[in-house]
Amino acid sequence: MEQTLLMIKPDAVRARRIGKIIDLIEQEFEIADIRMKRFTREEAERFYAVHRGKPFFEPLVEFITSGPVVGLLLTGENVIQRLRDFIGATDPAKARPGSIRALYGSNIQENAVHASDSAESAAYEIPFFFEERRQG
């Protein structure tokens, strides 16, 4: 059984889309835990460390620290890939109609949600919200 992280980003929180996004998720996935938090700059830089040095790193850190976020821990068979397919392409303009990003995203950065893209990413990202679930 896999675990993965879905994070509702500050743009969707500000737009009061938390409940709508959770409703969509609950119809397809098992939610094992949920928490709201606000990233510090240091946490945001660690969370997005894989993007350090890229031109969008600084705007990404600024954006993710601009307001609260909601983390959902999801579990299930093949949940990482199923969730990635469910939320849609990073660019909401290219996302499948009806996907979370197509419904609630504005642009590549403000695209409503983040989802872990691999088992390794999930293992790294989950403890940012659920420290007690740290693996290893």
Buried (B, 14 or more C-beta within 10 A) or exposed (E): EBBBBBBBBBBBBEEEBBEBBBEBBEEEBEEBBBEEEBBEEEBBBEBBEEBEEEEEBEEBBEBBBBBBBBBBBBBBEEBBEBBBEBBBBBBBEEBEEEBBBBBBBBEBBBBBBBBBBEEEBBBBBBEBBBEEBEEE
